[in-house]
Amino acid sequence: MNSVLAALRAAFTFCLVALNTGIHVPILLLFALFKLVLRFRAAQVGLTRLLMAIAASWIAVNSALMRTLTPTRFEFEGLDALKDGGWYLVICNHQSWVDIPVLQMAMNRRIPMLKFFLKQQLMWVPVMGLAWWALDFPFMRRHSREQIERNPALRGQDIAATRKACAKFSYTPVSVMNFVEGSRFTPAKHARQKSPYRHLLAPKAGGVAFVLQTMGESLQALVDVSIVYPGGRPSLFDLLSGRIPRVCLRVHTRELPRDLLGRDYQDDPEFRARFQAWLNAQWQRKDEELEQMLQGPSAPG
């Protein structure tokens, strides 16, 4: 009976989220068409802000549905220091697809809209691919070290693509989001990596370094987010069906070291080693915080 009720709750919640998407996305795409045609700066700035407001409304309704229709207890700390203005780099551990709606719920209208670097192939996802394009989410075609070694002409294309994507953020505040592990945490991946951390995969420094190289002078702060699910890593079905007892999220707003901004990560070995040491130190601190969050008492909602 519990399984049937959970499935019915998930189906009902999903239908409402789909309805909300069906209402907001066509409006979003209509104004995105105007943005595509009206290329002068004033129109671009105004329409970008309007598109962000539509997206924030979509997120707010989805978040309200999750809070209202599920018994999940969402415990967020550190949000009072956030301000909805300015340019931010947001980093977070990554355990589940649930991380994204949880981050949106916590951050919506507290800081500028989160922008994720997406794989080029995701542009073709029905409906959402167009929405991500309209919202200026950066689509990246990243090249591995092995590919660059086989074809040296690819060297520098990643940073050029990142710079081009970040140029769209120059005239309106934005929060650039990066899951530093590059993949969702699983015990199998943790063991395969022989990760030195208890609750994290090893961080991948390249993505963060590229953002700091291209946008460093614009970014005002680092928003460091930690998420844990004391009942175990959930799925999106668990979220929709109300099978997640608690979600704990903690935010720290930190200054970005000025000596790490605007530097060449790819071709400067000394800086690359220093940057990796800095990021590893952040990750060690996060690992200890995740342990504390999992073991500690419940935080106020």
Beta strands, then each sheet from edge to edge (+ up, - down):
strand 1: 73-77
strand 2: 88-92
strand 3: 114-116
strand 4: 118-119
strand 5: 139-140
strand 6: 175-179
strand 7: 221-228
strand 8: 246-254
sheet 1: 1+ 8+ 7- 2- 6- 3-
sheet 2: 4+ 5+
end
